[in-house]
């Protein structure tokens, strides 16, 4: 796994959400030093803590480790994920309603 790329992505997502290392560390249940090591790629993060970090940052694990995955990216999913991440909570609700309506309509035809 590319620890530096993972750390950079965690730092970027944390910053986007205006979280300090201290706030992320507290939410995940680790020390600020640990988060610093992870963000600099100096320490390997456990799967359990990676899940916790992803949940706090509201991103998927595959998004965090995408630099380490050899499979080609699913560009449709990445586009949807981009829309979702940029949407406000109200817009996210509208997106879910729209998808639900489309799925119901397609099942009825």
C-alpha positions as CSV (number, residue, x, y, z in Angstrom):
1,X,0.0,0.0,0.0
2,X,1.2,3.5,-0.8
3,X,1.3,4.9,2.7
4,X,2.3,8.4,1.6
5,X,-0.6,8.6,-0.9
6,X,-3.0,7.3,1.7
7,X,-1.8,9.9,4.2
8,X,-2.1,12.7,1.8
9,X,-5.6,11.7,0.9
10,X,-6.6,11.5,4.6
11,X,-5.0,15.0,5.2
12,X,-6.8,16.4,2.2
13,X,-10.2,15.0,3.2
14,X,-9.7,16.1,6.8
15,X,-8.9,19.6,5.7
16,X,-11.9,19.7,3.4
17,X,-14.1,19.1,6.4
18,X,-12.3,21.7,8.5
19,X,-11.1,19.1,11.0
20,X,-7.9,19.4,12.9
21,X,-5.6,16.4,13.5
22,X,-6.7,16.6,17.1
23,X,-10.4,16.4,16.2
24,X,-9.9,13.5,13.8
25,X,-7.7,11.7,16.4
26,X,-10.4,12.1,19.1
27,X,-13.2,10.9,16.8
28,X,-11.1,7.9,15.8
29,X,-9.9,7.1,19.3
30,X,-6.2,7.5,18.7
31,X,-3.5,10.1,19.5
32,X,-2.8,13.2,17.5
33,X,0.7,11.9,17.0
34,X,-0.7,8.7,15.4
35,X,-2.7,10.8,12.9
36,X,0.4,12.8,12.1
37,X,2.4,9.7,11.4
38,X,-0.4,8.3,9.2
39,X,-0.8,11.5,7.3
40,X,2.9,11.7,6.6
41,X,3.0,8.0,5.5
42,X,5.3,7.1,8.4
43,X,3.1,4.6,9.9
44,X,0.8,1.8,8.6
45,X,-2.8,2.2,9.6
46,X,-4.7,-0.8,10.8
47,X,-7.9,-1.8,8.9
48,X,-10.0,-1.1,11.9
49,X,-8.6,2.4,12.2
50,X,-8.8,3.0,8.4
51,X,-12.5,2.1,8.7
52,X,-12.9,4.5,11.6
53,X,-11.1,7.3,9.7
54,X,-13.2,6.7,6.5
55,X,-16.4,6.9,8.6
56,X,-15.4,10.1,10.3
57,X,-14.4,11.7,6.9
58,X,-17.6,10.3,5.2
59,X,-15.6,8.6,2.4
60,X,-15.1,5.1,1.3
61,X,-12.0,3.0,2.0
62,X,-11.5,2.4,-1.7
63,X,-11.4,6.2,-2.2
64,X,-8.7,6.5,0.5
65,X,-6.6,3.7,-1.0
66,X,-7.3,4.1,-4.7
67,X,-3.6,4.7,-5.4
68,X,-2.9,1.2,-4.3
69,X,-5.6,-0.6,-6.2
70,X,-4.6,-2.0,-9.6
71,X,-8.1,-2.3,-11.0
72,X,-9.1,0.4,-13.4
73,X,-11.4,2.9,-11.7
74,X,-15.1,2.8,-12.3
75,X,-15.5,6.2,-13.8
76,X,-19.3,6.3,-13.5
77,X,-19.1,5.6,-9.8
78,X,-16.3,8.1,-9.4
79,X,-18.5,10.7,-11.1
80,X,-21.4,9.9,-8.9
81,X,-19.2,10.0,-5.8
82,X,-17.9,13.5,-6.9
83,X,-21.5,14.8,-7.3
84,X,-22.4,13.3,-3.9
85,X,-19.4,14.8,-2.1
86,X,-20.1,18.2,-3.5
87,X,-23.8,18.1,-2.7
88,X,-25.3,19.7,0.3
89,X,-27.4,17.5,2.7
90,X,-30.6,18.8,1.0
91,X,-29.1,18.0,-2.5
92,X,-28.1,14.5,-1.3
93,X,-31.6,13.9,-0.2
94,X,-32.9,15.0,-3.6
95,X,-30.4,12.7,-5.3
96,X,-31.6,9.8,-3.3
97,X,-35.3,10.6,-4.0
98,X,-34.5,10.9,-7.8
99,X,-32.7,7.6,-7.9
100,X,-35.5,5.9,-5.9
101,X,-38.1,7.3,-8.3
102,X,-36.1,6.2,-11.4
103,X,-35.7,2.7,-10.0
104,X,-39.4,2.3,-9.1
105,X,-40.3,3.6,-12.6
106,X,-38.0,1.1,-14.3
107,X,-39.3,-1.8,-12.3
108,X,-42.9,-1.0,-13.3
109,X,-42.0,-1.0,-17.0
